[in-house]
Amino acid sequence: MNAADVAPDGQQARFPHELMYAAAQQYYMEDATQGDIAKRLGVSRATVSRLLTEARRQGIVEIKVHRPAELTEGPLADEVAQALGLRRVYLVPKVSGPALGPWLAPGVSRALAAVGLESGDVVLVSSGTTVYECAREGLGQFPGVTIAPAVGGQEEPQPWFQTNETTRILAERVGGVPAYLYAPALPGPELFYSLQHEPSVRKVMDLWAHAKCAIVGVGSPPLMRQMVPALMPRDAESLRHAVGDVCMRVYDRDGAPVTYPGSERLVAAKPEELRRIPAVIAVAVGAEKVLSIVAGARGGYFNQLVTDTPTAEGLVAAAHQL
């Protein structure tokens, strides 16, 4: 085997270097289509795709993606932070497609990096699709950090309603240590009382007072959702005034708490506990979340936000109108 046919990682090259270079040169420098390149090189279009992939793997092609300044320290992020009274806002490009995680995770990663997490620190996570999807992405490495639920599990079978599952995934991805909460979000009266004295549950609940960071989703108005959590009764009159929730703690348009039958038994971090956490990073996107985000910020449920640019523009407009 010729030395030229060995990739930098020590593996044998799948294609001759000159063929990979020719394909890459035409595709990236001459804007040729893969179909055109296939005709010129006398190979199939699928082979051209593999040539380009192999060229990137071997370092023949290097791709750099530069984050536009307006998505980091730009005026829009600052304007949202000022309008909502937040410490920091992290923007990502317009989210599109059904999966939110790949779009929002870079913003969450930047927010986590700025917290300065060290081994032994505690990071809380809420339930919800957005936090669950972000946990599945690469958010950085934080060895020795404890990951714990900020709310108990729910009756719904979907994994994003089970905070222990989100905790497990995030701890695995960042190299942290999971702390599981074996309790439902809304237990019955007798179980709620006993849980207060259950050592394993009490241990996790005590972490809420010592957390350095929390990653939370922002729920849209409960009665406007396609799927309302079973613990929230649709016929509760008080929920008509609810515009959102954080960690299942429901609030109105002024950020004031909204109660409903059984809410006094919620196994979830309380608003005052969230306010004591140095960095509470809310992750939310979409026009239907604008009022929920504004009200949540007013109530002090979070002090940082990760969202996309269209939502950010909607937040600025809404903050001036409300």
N, C-alpha and C positions, 0 to 999 in steps of 0.2 A: 504493500500500500504506500503510495506517495505521500510525503509529508504535507503536500498542498491539499490533499483530500481529507485532512483531519481538521475538525472544527476547533475553535478556541476552548470549548468545554471538554475536549479530549475524545469526543464521539466522532465516528466516521461520517464524513459528509455524504448526504444523500444524492447530491448532484455535483457536477464539476463546477469549480468556482467561477470559471469564465462564463458558464451558462447562467448562473445566478446573477453575476454582475451585469450581463447583457440585459436580462429581464428587468432588473432593478433600475438600471440606467434609463431604459426606455420608459418605464412606468412612472418613476419619480421625477426624472429630469426632463423628459420629453413629453409628458402627459399622454403617452400612448395608452390605449385601452388594452385590457388583457386579451381581447379577441385579436387585436392588431399584432400584439407581441407573439401570440400563438402562431399566427400565419408566418411571421418573419422568421421565427426560430424553428418552425416545422414540428411543433408539439401541440398537445391539446390545451384547451383553456384551463382545465383543471390542473395540468402540470404547471402552467404559468403561476397559478395561485400558490401551489406548493413551492415553487422556486422563490417567490417573494417572501413567503413565510420562513423558509430556510435561510434566506439572505438576512432577514432580521435577526433570526436566532444566532447566526454566526457573526453578527456584527458588521457584515458588509453594508447593511443599511442601519442607520441610527435615526430614530424618530424622537423629536423633542416636542412636548406640548407645553406652551407657555400660557399660564393663567392671565387673562386680561386684567389690567390694573383695576378696572371698574368693578371686578368681582371680588376684590380683596379690600383695599382701603379706599375704594372709590366713594364719591359723594352719595350714591344711592344707599349704600350700607350705613353710612354715617347718618343720613337723613332718617332712615327707619329707626335706628337706635335712639336718636334724639326725639323723634315723634312718639315713640313708645316708652321712653325712659329706660331703655335697656343698656347694659354695659357694653355689649358687643353684638354685632350682626354679621353672619357669614353668608355670603351669597354664592349660589351655584347657577349655571345656565338654566334656561327654561326646561323644566321637567316634562318629558313626553314619554308616552308608552305606559303600560300597566304596572311595571316594576319601578318603585320609587328608590329603592336602596342604591343602585349603581349611580344614580344622579346625586343623591343627597349625602352619601357616605363621604366624599371628599371634603365637604363642608364640616361634617361631624368630626372627621379626622383632624382637621385644622383646629377646631374648637378644643378637642381633647388635648392636642399637643400644647396648646397655650395654657392649659390648667397647671401643668407642671406636676403631673402625677408621679408618685414614688411608691416603692414597695411598701405595702401596709395600708395605703390609702384606700378609701371605700368609694366605689362608684355605684349609684343606684340606677335601675332601669325600670321604666313603666311598661305596661302592656300596650298593645296596639300594633297595627300593620306596619306603620312607618318605622318605629323603633326596631321591630323584629327584622325587617328587611335590611336596615342599616347595620344591625349586629352581624348579619351574614356576610357583610363586605369587609374588606381590609380597613381597619380603623387605626392601625399603628400597633406597636408593641409596648406593653406596660406590664412587665413581669412582676409578679407578687402583689398586684393590685387586687383587692377583693371586689367582686361583682355581686350585687345583691338586688333582689326585687324590691320595688317601692310599693307594691300592691300585691295582694293575694291572687290566686288563680280564679278563673271564671268557669261557668257551666258550659259555655260554648266549646265545641271540640277543636276549633281552629287553633293552630300552634301559637299564633300571635296573641291569643287571649291568655296564654299560660306563661306568666312571667318567669317561671323556673326554666322554661325552654329558652327564652330569650337570654336569660342569665347564663345558661350552659353554653350557648353558641358564642356569646360575646367573650366569656372567659376563655374559651378555647381559642378564639381568634387572636386575642390580645396577649395571651400568655398569663392570664390572671387566675385567681382562685374563686370558684363559685361558692356562694352561700345561699342555700335553697330555703324558701319559705313554704312550709307544708301547711297551708291554710287557705281556705276559700276567701274570695274578696268580700263576700257578704254572708257570714255564717248566721245560723239561728241564734237566738238569745243564749241558750245554754252552752252551745259550742263556743260562742264568742267569749263568754265568761271564762271557760276552761282554757281557751287559747291564751288568755292574758297570763296564765300561770304555767303554760307549757314551755319548758326550758329552750327547746329547739326553736320555737316560734319567737319567744322573748329575745333570744340571742340576735336574730335577724332584725327585729323591730328596734332593738337598741342601737343597731348600726345606723339607723336613720338619723340619729342625733349626732353622729360622728362623720357623716359622709362629707367628702371634699367636692364631689361632683355628682350630678344626676343627669341622665339623658331621658327626656320625657316627650311623649307625643301630646298633641293638642287635639282633643276631640271636637268635632263640629256639634251644633245644637242637637241634643239627644233625639228629639222628636222629628228631626229632619233626616236622620240616618236611615239607610236601607235596613241595617241590622242594629237594633238597639240591644245593648247587653241585657240579659235576662234579669239582672239584679235591679234594673231601673224600670219601675212600673210605668207603662205608657199612659195609664189613666191618672197618674199623679198630677194634680192641678199645678203644683209648684214647678214642674218641669216645663211648663209652658213659658216660663220666664228664663229658662236656662239657655245659654248661648254656647256653652262649651264645657270641657272638663280637662283636668290634668290629674293623672293618677286616680281617676274615678271621682275626684272631688269636683262637683259641678258648681258652676258660678253663673251669675247673670251678666248683663252688658256692662255693669260697673265693676265687675270682678268680685262682687260679694257672694259668699257661699249660698247655695241653694240646697235645701234639704228635701228629702222625700222619705216615705215610709221605709224604715230600716237603715237609713244612711248613717245613723249614729253608731251602727255596728260595723262600719267599713273597716277592713283590715288594709289600711293604706296610709302612706305618709300624709300627715295633716298639712294644711297650708302654712301654718307657722313653722313646721319642721322644714318644709321646702324653702322658706325664706331664710332660714339659718344656714343653708348649704351655700358655700362660696360660689360655686358655678353650677347653675341649673340650666342646661342646654335644651331648649325646646326645638323639636324638629317637626316642621309642618309646612305644607304647600297646598295651593289651590284656592280659587276664589271663594269656595264654600267655607274655607277656614279663616278668612280675613277677620270677620267679627269675633270669632273665637280667639284668635291670636291677640287682637287689640284688647279685648276684655281680660284675657289671662295675664297680659303684661300689666294692665292696670291693677289687677288684684295681687301682683307680686308673686305669681306662681312660678315664674322663671325670670332669669336676668340676662339670658343670652338666647339667640335665635339662629337657626339654620333654615334657610328657605331659598326659593328661586327668584329670579329678577321680576317676572310678572306679578308674583304674589307680593313682593316688596313694593312695587309701584302701587298696588291696590291698598297695601297697609298705610302708606303715606297719605293717600287720598282719604281713606276711611278715618284715620286718626284726626285729620283736620275737620272732618264733618261731624264726628260724634262728640 
